[in-house]
Amino acid sequence: MNFAPMEDDGWLVTWEDITERRRIEAKVAHMAHHDALTGLPNRVLFHERLAEAVARSRRRELSAVLFLDLDRFKAVNDTLGHPAGDDLLKQVTERLLRQVRETDTVARLGGDEFAIVQTAIRSAEDSTVLAGRVIEAVSAPYQLGDQQASIGTTIGIAVIPDDAEDADQILKNADNALYRAKEEGRGRYRFFEPEMNARMQARRTLELDLRKALNDHESEVFYQPLINLGTRSVCGFEAMNSRFPQICTVRCSAAVKRVQLRSPQIRHRISANRHPPEAASVGVAQPA
């Protein structure tokens, strides 16, 4: 509404309908804080809700973060196509929302990663109950058009403020717990433990050392034969890195059909002229 004086001492009043503008502004604001596919809070809004939970923890309110990763989602997406994958993510969203309270926040952080901020819990046992319900709900079969699919989920849990009093650190700790749960077999949940940070730091340090060794031509692979005691013949080889003995060996055999060598420094050391054919199957191997 605008007012303007007139020459005869009157006033000119005009109105402008801004309904459409406000609707567009509200839509833009919603898009900035929500995932376009599922309608769930995105990473930005999730961090805001997480920061609020951290602030309430200073008043002795206990909360938890559950970091979820979908198991076998990529296989469904690759096999049935992206539309089916999108439909699957929407159905997962509906199932997750049915497991939480109105005061909790379910967010999609990207791809097949979801997270839940579980507020005002009495103890970590409440998170155990929620994690069990989520795993059971997500693992039930899905109908995608005329196809049926099955996936699962693995969960890492961090408790606020027991595991950290900083939003970023809490999410990192839940992610570390998720990583450990995956190592133990997927389809399960795992609470964060302090030694997980040291374990992840050691892993990152090893990755950096490996990259440097490859770039500086400092890595060399040696082969150890595997003997079939029944036939007394060589049935394969183990490839071992001379500088990084802590790395798991790669077993090479005739069962390996396709190989991708990530590094030219390693590739030039592996040739059929120097080693038996089985030994040439080293790198990122995909079993038949």
FIVEX-567963 format. One record per atom (N, C-alpha, C): x, y, z. Coordinates in steps of 0.001 Angstrom, whole numbers, plus 524288, in hexadecimal, padded with zeros to 5 digits. Layout:
<pts>
XYZ
...
</pts>
This chain:
<pts>
8034F7FB6880000
800008000080000
8037A804D480000
80247808857FC72
8054780D5B7FC0B
801B08120E7FC94
803B5816297FF26
800D481B127FFD1
803E581F6E7FD2C
800FB822D57FA4C
803828274A7F7C1
7FFE682C0B7F82E
801E8830957F9EA
7FE98835487FA6E
7FD028375C7F50B
7F85B839BB7F4E7
7F66183C167F011
7F647842087F0A2
7F5F5844A97EC43
7F62884A647EC52
7F18884CCC7EF29
7ED0184A377EF36
7E85884C667F1D3
7E7ED84A887F773
7EC70849697F9C4
7ECC2847B37FF39
7EAA38423680037
7E97D83F6A7FC30
7E7B783A0A7FCC2
7EC55836457FCA6
7EB1A8314E7FD07
7EF1E82D3C7FCE7
7EDBD8292D7F8C7
7F1CC8276A7F619
7F125823437F249
7F33581E397F4BC
7EFC081A6B7F532
7F127815707F79B
7F119811347F366
7F56980E467F311
7F5BF80A047EF3F
7F72A804E97F1FF
7F52B800B57EFE5
7F64D7FB807F1F7
7F9077F83C7EDC4
7FC897F4F07EF67
7FF307F16B7EBD0
7FEDF7EBDD7EDF8
7FD047E84F7EACE
7FC8C7E2CF7EC6B
801EF7E0367EBFD
804287DED57F07E
8095C7DC617F081
8090B7D69A7F1F3
8046F7D4647F16E
803AB7CEE37F2D5
807587CB587EFD2
807BD7CC237EAA9
80B0D7C8DD7E76E
810CE7C9867E8DA
8125F7CE5D7E9EC
817CC7CF487EB61
8191D7CC917F077
815997CCEC7F440
8168E7CA487F940
816AE7C45C7F895
8135D7C2577F51B
813537BCBB7F42C
818847BAF57F1DA
81A867BE037EE2B
81F8A7BCB97EBC1
823F57BD157EFBA
823D17C1187F30F
827D47C1AB7F70D
827C57BD0D7FAD8
8230C7BB5A7FC4F
822927B6EB7FFD8
824907B1F07FD47
823807B15B7F834
825507ACC27F55A
82B3F7AC9E7F504
82D947B1297F3F1
833457B1787F399
835BB7B0377F8E8
833667B2627FD16
835717B15580256
8350A7AB86803AB
830BA7A90B80215
830087A3758031B
834057A0498000D
834E77A1AD7FB24
838A679ED27F7E2
83E3379F477FA05
83F637A3A57FC81
8449F7A4717FEA1
845AC7A0FF80359
8418C79EF7805CD
8423079BF880A9A
8400A7966980A46
83E12794E2805B1
83BC478FB080536
83DA478CF88004A
83DC2787CD80091
83F51784917FC25
83AFA784917F815
83C62785707F328
8387F785EC7EF02
83594780CD7EE05
8382C77C617EE90
835B9777617ED59
832267757B7F1AF
834047758A7F681
831187732C7FAD8
82E09777227FE14
82F6677C277FDA3
82CE47801D800E2
82F027805080669
832D777D0780797
8352F77D0380CD1
838CE781B380D87
839DE7833E81257
83DF6787268133C
843097857C810A2
845CE7894780E5C
84AD67881680BF5
84F39788DD80FEC
853FD788BF80E11
858797892081199
8588078E538148E
856DF79288811F3
856E5797B481472
8532A797D18191B
84E47796388183D
84A707964381C78
84BC37923A820A4
84DEF78DCB81EF5
84F89789D2822C2
8538A78C0882696
8576078EE18248E
85B587912B827FF
858E27951E82BBF
854FA797F882A01
8524D79B9D82D80
84F97798A6831EB
84CD1794748308F
84A22791558348E
84E1078EBD8383B
8526D78D0E8360D
8567A78A9783941
858D878E9283D06
859C77934F83B20
85BE37976B83E7A
85810798B3842E4
8530D7988B841BD
84F1D79983845C7
84F4179534849EC
84FF77905C8482F
8504778C0684BEA
8552678C8884F5B
8597578E4884D00
85E4278F178500A
85D687935E85417
85AB47978E85282
8599E79BD485631
85638799F585ABB
8525F796B18598F
84EFB794B585DBA
851DB790ED86151
855FB78E8785F4E
858FB78AE786293
85B9D78DB986717
85C82792CA86668
85ED8795D586AAF
85B027967986F2E
856057956B86E21
8520C7956887244
850D478FC0873DB
854A778C57872C4
85476786D787453
85055783A887168
84EFF7855086CC2
84B887822686981
84ED677E7886631
84DA1779838664F
85090775988636E
84E22774D285E09
8515B774C8859FD
84F9D773CD854A4
853697701785207
8521376E7684D4E
8558476AF084A66
8550D76BFE84492
8594076AC3841D4
8594976B0683C23
859FD7658383A09
85687763EE83690
856E175EE7833F0
8584175FF082E39
85CC775E2A82C95
85EA775EF582737
85DA1759DF82439
85A6875A318200F
858C17559381D31
85B117557E817B3
85C78750DF81602
85E2A75009810A2
85B3874B4380E91
858E274BCA809F7
855D07477A807CC
8596A7435980572
8587A73E80806C3
85B7F73A1F804AA
858EC738227FFAD
85C087373B7FBB3
85A5A7350D7F6AF
856FB738CC7F382
856E373DC77F4EC
853CA741807F1D9
85609742337EC67
85B31742757EBF5
85DA5743437E6E1
85C4773EDC7E319
85BFE73A187E50C
85AA8735AE7E1AD
8552B7364E7DF76
8517F738157E2B9
84C2A738F77E0E4
84C1673D607DCE5
84EDD741937DE13
84F047461A7DA99
8515C744AB7D54A
8558C7419A7D559
858287401D7D07A
854FA73C297CD5F
85246738AE7D01C
84F5D734807CD7D
84A17736567CB6C
847267391E7CE9A
841D173AAB7CD2C
841707402C7CB06
845B17433F7CB86
845A57488C7C964
844C474CB47CD85
8460C751817CC1E
845A0755D87CFD3
83FFF757067D183
83C1A756B67CE00
836BD7579B7CFDD
8352B753DE7D438
836B374EDF7D3A7
8359074B167D7C8
8389674C727DCB8
83D7074E457DC07
8408774FE17E08B
83E12754717E365
83C06758367E07B
8395C75CAE7E2E1
8347D75AEE7E5D6
831887575C7E36C
82CDB7554C7E600
82E51752897EB0A
8329874FA17EAE2
8346C74CDA7EF8C
835C7750AC7F3E6
8387E754EB7F298
839ED758D07F68B
8351375B4C7F8FF
8310575C287F5D7
82C2875E617F7EF
8298B75A8F7FBA9
82998755947FA4F
8273A751B37FDC3
82A5B7511A802D3
82F837515F80264
832CB7513B80720
83172755D780A9F
830C075A6780844
82F5975F2080B3C
82A5575E4880E51
8266275C1B80BBF
8216275B2E80E63
8220C75774812FF
825347537F81246
8260274FB38167F
828F67521E81B11
82CD575558819DB
82FCB757E381E0A
82C5175B8A82133
8290E75E8C81E85
825B47624882138
821CF75F8A824D3
8205775AC882375
81CAE757E4826CC
81F3F755E282BC6
82471755E782BF6
82738753C08307D
82899757E283499
8281A75CDF8333F
829E3760FF836CE
8255676426838E9
826817675583CD8
822A576AD183F20
822A07700C83C36
81EBC7733683D3B
81E6C7785583AB4
822EF77BD983C52
8250E77AFE840E6
8295A77E43842C9
82E9E77CB38407A
82EE37782B83E06
833B97766183B9E
834367789283612
838E777878833F9
839E277A5F82EAB
83C477760B82B64
839D5774ED826F8
83C04771548231B
83DD87748F81E7C
842B5773EA81CE1
844F1777048189D
8478C7736F814A4
847927754280FD1
84AA97729E80BC8
84F79775F580AD4
853FA773AC80BDB
858D97769880B66
85B1777669805E7
8590B772E4802AE
85AED7726B7FD54
85B6476CC47FBBC
85A5176B9A7F6B9
85AB9766407F4D9
8573E762A17F7FB
8598975E767FA2F
8568675ACE7FD60
857CE75B668032A
859757601A804A8
85AB37613180A23
856477644780CBA
8548C7625A81126
8508A764ED81444
8529A7659D819D4
850287692281CB7
851A3769E88222F
84CD376B5882558
84CEB769DA82A45
8489976B0182DD1
84AC776DB2832A5
848677720E8341F
849847747483931
8451A772C183CD6
8466376F7E84096
8429C76D788445B
8431F770B08495A
83F33773C984A86
83F907777C84ED7
83D117755A853D4
83EAE777B685834
83C55776B185D57
83BD7770DB85E80
8402976E0385E18
840117687585F6B
8417D767C986527
83FC67638186767
840EA7627C86CED
846507601986DAA
847CD75CD8869D5
84CF175A5A86A08
84E4A7587186492
8530D7566E863FF
854B27545F85EEC
8515974FBD85D45
84EC774D4586102
84B62748DB85FC1
846FD74A7985C0D
8452274F5285C80
8410C7513A858F2
842F97513185349
847EE7527C85283
84A267526D84D3E
84ABD74CDB84B3E
84BE47494884EBE
84C39743C584D48
846F9741D784B34
842D17434884DE8
83D90741AB84C49
83C3E74403846F7
83D617491484642
83C3B74BA284148
83F657493783CDB
844697484583DCC
847BD745F6839C0
845AF7409E83818
843F973D8183BD2
841D47385F83A8A
83CEB738C783737
8397C73C8383893
834B373D4183587
835F273F0F82FFD
839B5742A082F82
83B26744B082A5E
83D5D7405F826E6
840E273D3382909
84333738F182600
83EFA7352582429
83B60733D982795
8372A730408262D
833A3732A3821FD
8324E737A28228B
82EC873A2981ED2
8314373AB481972
8362573C6881950
838C273D4A8144A
839E07381E81185
83A9C733EC81475
83C1572EEB81227
8377C72BF480FC2
832AE72D9C810CF
82E2672AFC80E7C
82E2072BDD80890
82C0C7282E80578
82C1F728A77FFBC
8293D72D8B7FDC7
82AD672F627F92C
8287F733F47F6A2
8262D732567F166
821B0734A47F01B
81F5E733CB7EAFA
8208B738887E79C
82392737BF7E37A
8251573BF07DFED
822D773AB87DA8E
81E1A73CA97D98C
81B7873B497D4B5
81A20735857D4CA
81BD5732A87D0D5
81AD872D087D0AE
81F78729EA7D2BF
8233372CA57D528
827D372A197D759
827C872A847DD48
82A18726AD7DFD5
82AB7726D87E580
8307F727347E6C8
831B572A4D7EAAE
8372F72B0F7EC2C
837BD72AB77F214
83C5C7292C7F3BB
83D90728EB7F952
842BC72BAD7FA48
842D272EF97FE2D
847977319B7FFD3
847FD7312B805BF
84BB7733B4807F8
84C40733D680D9D
84EA17390980F33
84FF17398D81418
8527E73E51815E0
8563373D1581A59
85A587401A81AA5
85E2073FC481EE6
85E3A7450B821A3
85EC974509826C7
85E17749DE829D1
862A374AB982D8D
8647C74F8882DB5
8683C75136831A5
865A3755148354C
866987549083A57
863E2757C583E3F
867C975AB68419D
866C475FBF84266
869CB762F284610
865FB765B8849B0
86735765CC84EB5
863B776808852AD
865A276D7785432
861EA7711A85498
863087768185629
861557773785BD4
864947791B85F64
869EC77B1585EA4
86E387772085FF3
86CDD7723A860DC
870C276E6E862B3
8755276DD185EE6
8742876DB9859C4
8782F76CB1855DA
87AA8771A68539F
878337760C8543A
87A6277B178528A
8767077F57853C9
878557842685422
874ED788A285525
8753D78C8E850AF
876D278AA784C18
8773678DDF8476B
8745C78B0F84305
8712778DF684014
86DDA78B8B83C19
8710D788A283800
8752778B1383600
8785A78893831FA
87AFF783A28340F
87CDD783E0838E5
87F8677F6083B28
87BB477AE783C2B
876FA77C3B83DD7
872FF7783883EB6
871E577548839A4
8712E778278355C
87015775A38305A
874BC7725782E97
879677745182F74
87E1E7715B82E10
87E7576C5583138
87D3976C9E8363E
87D6E767FB8398B
87958763F0837E3
874AC765CC8367F
870A17622F834A3
8725275FA282F86
874FF7629E82C34
876FF7608782748
87B2A75C608284F
87E9875D5482C0E
882957597682D7B
880117546B82F81
87BEF755058329B
8792B7506A834A1
8769974D6783027
874887504782C4E
8723674DCE827B0
8765074AB3824B6
87ADE74CFA82419
87F1574A5A82144
8808F7453E82402
880F27456A82930
8824A740AC82C19
87DF373C9382B8D
8790B73E4582BB6
874B573A9982B20
874ED737E1825D2
8765573AD6821C4
876C97387F81C8D
87B257347581C6E
87F70735A881F0B
883BD731EC81F3B
8821872CD0821BC
87E6A72D148254E
87CD17287B82841
878797256682595
876A7727498210E
872F57240A81E33
86E007269681C41
86D4472B9A81D04
868A072E6281B19
863A372C4381D97
85F5572F1A81C9C
85A5272D7B81EC0
85A2872D88824A6
85D42730FB82711
85D917314582CBF
85E8D736E582E60
85E8F737DA83375
85FD373D0E8356E
8647C73CA58390B
8671A7410D839A3
86BB07412F83D15
86C047469183F9F
86CE9746BA844C1
86DBC74BAB8477D
8736274D6E846D3
8742275283846E8
87965754AE84691
87C8B7534B84B62
881917521D84A8B
8854B7513C84EC4
88A147549884DB6
88C79756D1851B8
890CA75A8B850F8
8953F7587784D99
8967C7536284E04
89AE57515B84AFC
899D67515284520
894EE7521284397
893B27523983E01
89651756D583B4B
896CC75B3B83E0D
8996075FC483BBB
89F1575E8E83A7F
8A1C275BF483E2A
8A73C75A8F83D3D
8A7AF756C4838B5
8A40A753298384C
8A41874F5283413
8A363751FC82EC6
89FA3755AB82E83
89EAC7586482995
8A34175BE882824
8A5A675E5882C0E
8AA2C761AD82B03
8AEAF75E72828D8
8AF7A759CC82B07
8B39A7565982911
8B27D754AB82377
8AD8E753BA82242
8AC157523881CEE
8AD26756A98191E
8ABB775B7381A9C
8AC9F75FF281725
8B278760D881653
8B5837603481A82
8BB29760CE81A03
8BD6875CC481641
8BB87757E6816A5
8BD53753D08131A
8BBE87551680D76
8B73A7571F80C93
8B5937588580745
8B91675CC0804FF
8BA5C760A880832
8BDCE764D98065C
8C341762B980522
8C53B75F3D80883
8CA6575CF080798
8CA74759B180296
8C629756E88019E
8C5CD753C57FCD4
8C5EC7572E7F7F6
8C2E575B6F7F814
8C2D175EF77F394
8C83F7613F7F293
8CAF4762BE7F6C2
8D02E764EF7F62B
8D3F2760D67F401
8D38075C127F5FA
8D6FD757EE7F424
8D633756D27EE5A
8D161756DB7ECA1
8D049755F87E717
8D26275A637E3BE
8D18475F277E583
8D35B763B27E289
8D952763ED7E249
8DBE67622D7E675
8E1A1762717E6B8
8E44475D5A7E502
8E141759C07E2D5
8E368754C07E0F1
8E616751AE7E556
8E3BF751E57E9FE
8E61774F4E7EE80
8E35D74A317EFE6
8DF63748C17ECF9
8DC67744177EE3D
8DDD773FAD7EA84
8DEA873B077ECA1
8E00D736947E95D
8DD1B731C07EB3A
8DB3B72EB07E782
8D81272A1F7E8B9
8DB43725287E802
8DAE9721917EBC1
8DD6C71C797EB6E
8D935718417EBB0
8DA6D713B37E983
8D69170F897E935
8D86370AB97EC35
8D4BF7087C7EF11
8D5C5703B77F1FD
8D2206FF7B7EFEF
8D4266FB147EE28
8D0C96F7147EBD0
8CD486F46D7EFD1
8C8A96F2EC7EE20
8C5076EFDD7F134
8C50B6EA577EEF2
8C5FA6E6737F24A
8C6926E1177F083
8C1C06DDDF7F1FD
8BFA06DB207EE2E
8BB746D7667EF2B
8BDFA6D25F7F12A
8BD2E6D1147F62B
8BFCB6CC927F880
8BDED6C7707F62B
8B9236C7707F40D
8B71E6C2A67F1C6
8B9C16C1587ECA1
8BAA16C54D7E95A
8BD006C4687E430
8C2C16C5CF7E412
8C4AA6C8597E858
8CA116CA297E8AF
8CB826CDE77E434
8C7A96D0FE7E2A7
8C8966D4C47DE70
8C74C6DA417E048
8C97E6DE167DD8F
8C8636E38B7DEC9
8C2E56E4DE7DCEE
8BF9E6E6B27E084
8BA316E7FA7DF21
8B92A6EDD07DF29
8BCF46F0E27E0BD
8BC316F6847E0CE
8C0B06F9367E385
8C00E6FE437E45B
8C427701557E6DD
8C1B7705507EA88
8C4C6706DA7EE6C
8C36270B477F1B9
8C6E470FD07F038
8C477714597EF49
8C77D719027EE09
8C83C71C247F2FF
8CD2471D4E7F450
8CE5F7200A7F92D
8D184724F07F80B
8D0377291D7FADC
8D2EF72E0F7FA2B
8D78F72E447FDE1
8DC3372F2A7FBCE
8E0EB72EF27FF00
8E1337334E80307
8DEF7737E2801D3
8DF5E73C4580571
8DADE73C6480954
8D67173A0B807EA
8D1D273A3B80B45
8CFF9734B380C80
8D2DE731EB80FC4
8D15F72C7F810FD
8CC3772C19813E2
8CA557308581639
8C5727304C8191F
8C0B77300481597
8C180730E68107C
8BD2E730A980CD6
8BBD972AF480BC6
8B6CA729C480B86
8B5397246D80A63
8B746722C88050E
8B8F071DFE804A9
8BAE871C137FFB1
8B67071B2D7FBE6
8B7BC71B637F6EB
8B3EC71A5B7F2D1
8B4F4714EF7F0AE
8B135711837F0FF
8B1EE70C3B7EF04
8B07270C0D7E948
8B3E8709F07E61B
8B32C709CA7E07E
8B2B37042B7DEBF
8AEBD703107DBAF
8AE106FDC37D9C7
8AB316FDD87D49D
8AA486F93E7D276
8A7936F8E47CD78
8A1EC6FA937CDE9
89FD66FAF87D2CB
89A6D6FCAE7D37F
899BB7026F7D246
89E197055C7D20E
89DD270AED7D0E0
89DC470BAC7CAF9
899B570E197C8FC
8992170E9C7C356
89A2C714197C153
89902718217C494
899BE71D707C2A9
89CBB720907C6AD
8A084723837C4F4
8A3FB7264C7C884
8A46972BF97C6CB
8A45A72F847CA87
8A55A735067C981
8AA0A7369E7CCBB
8AE437383E7CA48
8B2EE739EC7CD1A
8B2B373FC77CDC9
8B2C17418D7D2A2
8B202747137D3BC
8B6E374A567D2C9
8BB69747FB7D2F2
8C03074B0E7D2C1
8C3DC749247CE80
8C5B674CAF7CB2F
8C99074B0A7C743
8CEA9749497C9C4
8CFDA74B3F7CE81
8D4A67499E7D12B
8D461743D87D296
8CFA2742037D409
8CF0973C7D7D534
8CE6A739667D023
8CB9773BA17CC5B
8CA75738D07C790
8CF707371B7C4C4
8D37B73A727C4B9
8D8197390B7C1BA
8DB4D734BB7C452
8DA25733A57C957
8DCF472F727CC01
8DA4372A287CB46
8D58F72A4A7C906
8D2907257D7C88E
8D210724237C2C8
8D4947200B7C12A
8D44271E7B7BBB8
8D46D718977BB52
8D205716937B736
8D1E2710EF7B67C
8D75670ECD7B573
8DAFD712137B3BA
8E049710507B2AA
8E33C70F1B7B7BA
8E20E7122A7BBDA
8E4EB711807C0C0
8E23870DBA7C471
8DD0B70D297C3FC
8DA2670A007C7B6
8D65E7066C7C4CE
8D4BF7023A7C729
8D0C56FEDA7C4CE
8CBCE701F27C3C5
8C854700097C04D
8C38A702E77BEF2
8C03C704577C3A4
8C00A700C97C786
8BCD0701FF7CC13
8BED4706D17CEED
8C3FC707857CF0A
8C64670BDA7D1EE
8C537711047CF46
8C3C7710E37CA4B
8C29E715C67C797
8BD53717EC7C92F
8BA31714C87CBFB
8B4FC7167D7CDA2
8B55E719347D2E5
8B77871DE77D2E9
8B832720C67D7C7
8B61A726437D704
8B39C728517DAF1
8B17872D9B7DAB3
8AC4872D8F7DD73
8A85672FF67DB19
8A31972FB47DD37
8A07072B367DA77
8A045726C27DCF1
89E76722067DA55
898BC721147DB6F
895F571F647D76E
8907671E0F7D7F4
88FCD718427D706
88E60715307DAFA
88DC970F8D7DA58
889A470E387D652
88A41709C47D3F8
88682707F87D00B
8813B706DE7D28C
</pts>
